Structures are given as C-alpha cells and as structure tokens.
C-alpha cells in the first residue's frame, strides 16, 4: 500500500497493531513539537489516510478524524498515534 511506503519509516511485516488507536487517542499529549520536515510528512500522511478512510477503510475513520485536528501543530505524541494507525493498516492489509 502506497500510504505505508511513502511514510518515512522502515516497515517490516512484524510491525503491526491490533487496533487503529490506543487508549490515549483523545489526549493531546505534552511533547516536543515536530520540526518542519516531520510536520509536513505528518500532514501529508494524515491527508492520504483520510482519503483511504473515506474510500475504502471506514474502520480507521475515527482515528484519522482525530489526527486531522492535529495537523497544524503536531507533536511527538501525535506522530506516535499516526505510526500506531499505520501499524494497524499494515496488520490488516489483506482484509480489505
């Protein structure tokens, strides 16, 4: 899936999550703001995830909806939530 391949991280088939979000999804988290490059990558990946969620993966829509509210000033906690979502997508690739 292009969404996973375009995100700057090293993906392995063992990088999986059972759910698209952890219990801390709605907490804004206190953390260091992302630099401009990572912030742009975060914004781009969330936009791609929103497209996928609306077209083919409604199961990830609640998580993506929360992440879209964080694209202006993402922090490390938000990036970790996005990585968790991507691990879930990686785990459920063949199901959809």
C-alpha positions as CSV (number, residue, x, y, z in Angstrom):
1,X,0.0,0.0,0.0
2,X,1.4,3.3,-1.0
3,X,0.3,5.0,2.2
4,X,2.7,2.8,4.1
5,X,5.5,3.0,1.6
6,X,5.5,6.8,1.4
7,X,5.8,7.3,5.2
8,X,9.5,7.7,6.1
9,X,10.0,4.7,8.3
10,X,11.3,1.2,8.0
11,X,8.3,-1.1,7.8
12,X,8.6,-4.8,8.5
13,X,5.8,-7.4,8.3
14,X,6.1,-7.7,12.1
15,X,5.2,-4.0,12.7
16,X,1.6,-4.5,13.5
17,X,-1.1,-3.3,15.9
18,X,-4.4,-5.0,16.7
19,X,-6.4,-1.7,16.8
20,X,-6.0,1.6,15.0
21,X,-5.6,3.6,18.2
22,X,-4.5,3.2,21.8
23,X,-6.4,4.4,24.8
24,X,-4.7,7.8,24.6
25,X,-6.1,8.8,21.2
26,X,-8.1,11.8,22.6
27,X,-5.3,13.1,24.8
28,X,-3.3,15.9,23.2
29,X,-0.2,14.8,24.9
30,X,2.5,17.1,26.1
31,X,5.6,16.7,23.9
32,X,8.1,18.3,21.7
33,X,6.7,19.9,18.5
34,X,7.7,18.2,15.3
35,X,10.2,20.1,13.1
36,X,9.1,21.4,9.7
37,X,10.0,18.4,7.7
38,X,8.3,15.9,10.0
39,X,5.4,18.2,10.4
40,X,4.9,18.2,6.6
41,X,5.3,14.4,6.5
42,X,2.7,14.1,9.2
43,X,0.2,16.4,7.4
44,X,0.7,14.6,4.1
45,X,0.3,11.1,5.6
46,X,-2.8,12.1,7.5
47,X,-4.3,13.5,4.3
48,X,-3.6,10.3,2.5
49,X,-5.1,8.3,5.3
50,X,-8.2,10.5,5.2
51,X,-8.7,9.7,1.5
52,X,-8.2,5.9,2.2
53,X,-10.6,6.0,5.2
54,X,-13.3,7.8,3.2
55,X,-13.0,5.5,0.1
56,X,-12.1,2.0,1.4
57,X,-11.3,1.8,5.1
58,X,-14.1,3.1,7.3
59,X,-12.6,1.2,10.2
60,X,-9.8,3.8,10.5
61,X,-12.0,6.9,10.1
62,X,-12.4,7.7,13.8
63,X,-8.6,7.7,14.4
64,X,-8.0,9.6,11.2
65,X,-10.6,12.2,12.2
66,X,-8.8,12.9,15.5
67,X,-5.4,13.1,13.7
68,X,-6.8,15.7,11.2
69,X,-7.4,18.0,14.1
70,X,-3.7,17.9,15.0
71,X,-2.1,18.7,11.6
72,X,-1.4,22.4,12.4
73,X,0.9,21.8,15.4
74,X,1.7,18.1,15.6
75,X,3.9,16.9,18.4
76,X,5.7,13.6,19.0
77,X,2.7,12.1,20.7
78,X,0.6,12.8,17.6
79,X,3.3,11.2,15.4
80,X,3.3,8.1,17.5
81,X,-0.5,7.9,17.1
82,X,-0.1,8.1,13.4
83,X,2.5,5.3,13.5
84,X,0.1,3.2,15.5
85,X,-2.5,3.7,12.8
86,X,0.0,2.7,10.1
87,X,0.9,-0.4,12.0
88,X,-2.8,-1.4,12.2
89,X,-3.1,-0.8,8.4
90,X,-0.1,-2.9,7.9
91,X,-1.6,-5.7,10.0
92,X,-4.9,-5.7,8.1
93,X,-3.6,-5.2,4.6
94,X,-5.2,-8.3,3.1
95,X,-8.5,-8.0,4.8
96,X,-9.8,-5.0,2.7
